[in-house]
Amino acid sequence: MNQIAAIIGGTGIYALPEMNLKTETVKTPFGEVTLEIAGDIIFLNRHAPEHSIPPHRVNYRANIKALDILGVKRICATFAVGSINKDFELSVPVILDDFIDYSSGRSHTFFNLLEQANGHVDVSKPFCPILSNALESEAKKLSMKIRRGGVYASTNGPRFETPAEIKAYRIMGADVVGMTLCPELPLALELGMSYAGLAFSINWGAGMTSEIELIHEGVDKIKSDMLQTMINTLSATSNGDCQPAPIL
């Protein structure tokens, strides 16, 4: 790998499988962020140790700005989600290709002042196709079952959604629902980063079954394969392969 890159770990993925990790705390205008560094890969634990930070309290601007300060231009991120499309079976990771943002009340942009009217990030292609292609290729090398393409509905949490909300999201075209993609992804795009998302469905959305039940069987193996797939993807790509989203 030619440049430093980052993995953002979601629920269930809290560390890199490395023994020689260096912990670094980065000061940003939005707060301090503690990261782990293994060679050319930075690992950011979105929810902090012990999963102590709920989705609506994650300091997304500080996290993304810390990666920017360290020179990160490529990110692979994981998400634990619920499936709301019956075709998206549980325990099969999904390489995301679009999103719908239903979150609110979060600090969702770095552009609180426009610079010469610039500050409108183009999200026509929110997820980097180069990184997404590499995720698919590297997953196949590990014989990991994976699904290409899916729309993520991003909600506030920490509560789960109601059956009516799940139905509405499904009608609007979402396939999975989670609580942390936004504003993380748009913030990364604002700072010129390329971003790929790998979502792992651990339950069916409310109303699709009699009650919400989280799966546990085989989860550790899948999470391990997902993490290795992201490491291999970042090793197989470089900053020059990707094209940042335009700022208009």
C-alpha positions as CSV (number, residue, x, y, z in Angstrom):
1,M,0.0,0.0,0.0
2,N,1.4,3.4,-1.0
3,Q,-0.3,5.6,1.5
4,I,-1.9,5.5,4.9
5,A,-5.6,4.5,4.9
6,A,-8.3,3.9,7.5
7,I,-10.8,1.3,8.7
8,I,-13.7,2.5,10.8
9,G,-15.1,-0.3,12.9
10,G,-18.7,-0.5,13.8
11,T,-20.6,-2.7,16.2
12,G,-18.7,-5.9,16.8
13,I,-15.5,-4.9,15.1
14,Y,-13.4,-3.1,17.6
15,A,-9.7,-3.7,16.8
16,L,-7.2,-4.8,14.1
17,P,-5.8,-8.3,14.3
18,E,-2.3,-7.0,15.0
19,M,0.0,-7.4,18.0
20,N,2.1,-4.3,17.4
21,L,-0.4,-1.5,17.5
22,K,0.5,2.1,18.3
23,T,-2.2,4.1,20.0
24,E,-2.3,7.8,19.1
25,T,-4.5,10.6,20.3
26,V,-5.2,13.4,17.7
27,K,-6.4,16.8,18.7
28,T,-9.0,18.4,16.3
29,P,-11.1,21.5,16.5
30,F,-14.0,19.3,17.4
31,G,-12.4,17.2,20.1
32,E,-9.7,14.6,20.7
33,V,-9.8,11.2,19.0
34,T,-7.9,8.1,20.0
35,L,-6.8,5.8,17.1
36,E,-4.8,2.6,16.7
37,I,-2.1,2.4,14.0
38,A,-0.7,-0.7,12.5
39,G,1.8,0.1,9.7
40,D,-0.1,1.9,7.0
41,I,-3.6,1.3,8.4
42,I,-5.3,3.4,11.0
43,F,-8.2,1.8,12.9
44,L,-10.9,4.0,14.4
45,N,-13.3,2.4,16.8
46,R,-16.5,4.4,16.1
47,H,-18.2,3.5,19.4
48,A,-15.1,3.7,21.6
49,P,-13.9,0.9,24.0
50,E,-16.6,-1.2,25.6
51,H,-19.0,0.2,23.0
52,S,-19.6,3.2,25.3
53,I,-20.7,5.8,22.8
54,P,-24.2,5.3,21.3
55,P,-24.8,6.3,17.6
56,H,-26.3,9.7,18.3
57,R,-23.4,10.7,20.5
58,V,-20.6,9.7,18.2
59,N,-18.4,12.7,17.5
60,Y,-18.4,12.2,13.7
61,R,-16.7,15.5,12.8
62,A,-13.8,14.9,15.2
63,N,-13.4,11.3,14.0
64,I,-13.2,12.3,10.3
65,K,-11.1,15.4,10.9
66,A,-8.6,13.3,12.9
67,L,-8.2,11.0,9.9
68,D,-7.8,14.0,7.7
69,I,-5.1,15.4,9.9
70,L,-3.2,12.1,9.6
71,G,-3.4,12.2,5.8
72,V,-6.1,9.5,5.2
73,K,-7.7,9.6,1.7
74,R,-9.3,6.1,1.7
75,I,-11.7,4.6,4.2
76,C,-13.4,1.2,4.5
77,A,-16.1,1.2,7.1
78,T,-18.3,-1.5,8.7
79,F,-21.9,-1.3,9.9
80,A,-24.1,-3.6,11.9
81,V,-27.6,-3.2,10.3
82,G,-31.0,-4.7,10.1
83,S,-32.3,-6.1,6.8
84,I,-35.6,-4.5,5.6
85,N,-35.6,-6.1,2.1
86,K,-36.5,-9.9,2.2
87,D,-34.0,-10.5,-0.5
88,F,-31.1,-9.3,1.8
89,E,-30.6,-12.4,3.9
90,L,-29.1,-12.1,7.4
91,S,-25.4,-12.7,7.9
92,V,-24.4,-11.9,4.3
93,P,-22.3,-8.7,4.2
94,V,-23.5,-6.0,1.7
95,I,-21.2,-3.6,-0.2
96,L,-23.3,-0.5,-0.1
97,D,-23.8,1.8,-3.1
98,D,-26.3,4.4,-1.9
99,F,-28.0,5.9,1.2
100,I,-31.1,7.8,2.5
101,D,-30.4,10.1,5.4
102,Y,-33.2,10.1,8.0
103,S,-30.9,11.3,10.8
104,S,-31.3,14.7,12.5
105,G,-29.8,16.9,15.1
106,R,-26.2,15.8,14.3
107,S,-23.3,18.1,13.3
108,H,-23.4,17.0,9.7
109,T,-21.0,19.3,7.8
110,F,-17.7,21.1,7.9
111,F,-19.1,23.9,5.8
112,N,-20.7,26.1,8.3
113,L,-19.4,29.0,6.3
114,L,-19.3,28.7,2.5
115,E,-16.0,29.5,0.8
116,Q,-16.7,31.4,-2.4
117,A,-20.1,29.6,-2.6
118,N,-18.3,26.2,-2.5
119,G,-19.4,23.7,0.1
120,H,-22.0,21.5,-1.7
121,V,-20.5,18.0,-1.9
122,D,-21.7,16.0,-4.9
123,V,-23.0,12.6,-3.6
124,S,-24.0,11.2,-7.0
125,K,-21.6,8.4,-6.3
126,P,-21.4,8.3,-2.5
127,F,-19.4,5.1,-2.3
128,C,-16.1,4.8,-4.1
129,P,-16.6,2.3,-7.0
130,I,-12.8,1.4,-7.0
131,L,-12.8,0.5,-3.3
132,S,-16.2,-1.3,-3.7
133,N,-14.8,-3.3,-6.6
134,A,-11.8,-4.2,-4.5
135,L,-14.0,-5.3,-1.6
136,E,-15.9,-7.6,-3.9
137,S,-12.7,-9.1,-5.4
138,E,-11.0,-9.6,-2.0
139,A,-14.1,-11.2,-0.5
140,K,-14.2,-13.7,-3.3
141,K,-10.5,-14.6,-2.6
142,L,-11.5,-15.5,1.0
143,S,-14.5,-17.5,-0.3
144,M,-16.7,-15.1,1.7
145,K,-20.4,-14.8,0.6
146,I,-21.1,-11.2,-0.2
147,R,-23.8,-9.1,-1.8
148,R,-22.9,-6.2,-4.2
149,G,-25.2,-3.2,-3.9
150,G,-27.6,-2.0,-1.3
151,V,-29.3,1.2,0.0
152,Y,-28.7,2.1,3.6
153,A,-31.4,4.0,5.5
154,S,-29.5,6.0,8.2
155,T,-31.6,6.8,11.4
156,N,-30.8,8.5,14.7
157,G,-31.1,5.6,17.2
158,P,-30.4,4.4,19.7
159,R,-33.9,3.0,19.6
160,F,-34.9,0.6,16.9
161,E,-37.3,1.7,14.2
162,T,-41.1,1.1,14.3
163,P,-42.8,-1.3,11.9
164,A,-44.4,1.7,10.1
165,E,-41.0,3.4,9.7
166,I,-39.5,0.2,8.3
167,K,-42.3,-0.1,5.8
168,A,-41.8,3.5,4.8
169,Y,-38.0,3.1,4.3
170,R,-38.6,0.0,2.3
171,I,-41.1,1.8,0.0
172,M,-38.6,4.6,-0.5
173,G,-36.0,2.0,-1.7
174,A,-33.9,1.2,1.3
175,D,-32.6,-2.4,1.8
176,V,-30.9,-2.1,5.2
177,V,-31.3,0.2,8.2
178,G,-28.6,1.5,10.6
179,M,-27.7,4.4,12.8
180,T,-24.1,5.5,12.0
181,L,-23.6,6.0,8.2
182,C,-24.7,9.6,8.4
183,P,-23.1,12.1,8.8
184,E,-19.9,10.0,8.7
185,L,-19.9,9.4,5.0
186,P,-20.8,12.9,3.9
187,L,-18.2,14.4,6.2
188,A,-15.5,12.2,4.7
189,L,-16.6,13.2,1.2
190,E,-16.4,16.9,2.2
191,L,-12.7,16.4,3.1
192,G,-11.9,14.7,-0.2
193,M,-11.8,11.1,1.1
194,S,-12.9,8.0,-0.8
195,Y,-15.2,5.8,1.2
196,A,-16.5,2.2,0.9
197,G,-19.1,0.7,3.2
198,L,-19.6,-3.0,4.2
199,A,-22.8,-3.6,6.1
200,F,-23.5,-6.8,8.1
201,S,-27.2,-7.6,8.8
202,I,-27.8,-9.1,12.2
203,N,-31.6,-8.8,12.4
204,W,-34.8,-8.3,10.4
205,G,-36.4,-4.9,10.7
206,A,-39.4,-4.3,13.0
207,G,-42.6,-5.8,11.8
208,M,-40.9,-8.3,9.5
209,T,-40.8,-10.9,12.3
210,S,-42.9,-11.2,15.5
211,E,-40.0,-9.6,17.5
212,I,-36.5,-8.4,16.8
213,E,-33.9,-11.1,17.3
214,L,-30.2,-10.7,16.8
215,I,-28.3,-13.5,15.2
216,H,-25.2,-14.9,16.9
217,E,-24.3,-18.1,15.1
218,G,-21.2,-17.8,12.9
219,V,-20.9,-14.1,13.5
220,D,-17.3,-14.1,14.7
221,K,-16.1,-15.8,11.5
222,I,-17.9,-13.4,9.3
223,K,-16.6,-10.4,11.2
224,S,-13.1,-11.7,10.9
225,D,-13.5,-12.2,7.2
226,M,-14.9,-8.7,6.8
227,L,-12.0,-7.2,8.6
228,Q,-9.4,-9.1,6.5
229,T,-11.3,-8.2,3.4
230,M,-11.0,-4.5,4.2
231,I,-7.3,-4.8,5.1
232,N,-6.6,-6.5,1.8
233,T,-8.7,-4.0,-0.1
234,L,-6.7,-1.1,1.3
235,S,-3.5,-2.9,0.5
236,A,-4.5,-3.6,-3.0
237,T,-5.5,0.0,-3.8
238,S,-3.9,3.5,-3.6
239,N,-5.1,7.0,-3.4
240,G,-4.5,7.6,-7.1
241,D,-6.9,4.8,-7.9
242,C,-9.8,6.8,-6.4
243,Q,-11.5,10.1,-7.4
244,P,-12.8,12.3,-4.6
245,A,-16.4,13.6,-4.8
246,P,-16.6,17.1,-6.4
247,I,-17.3,20.1,-4.1
248,L,-19.5,22.5,-6.0
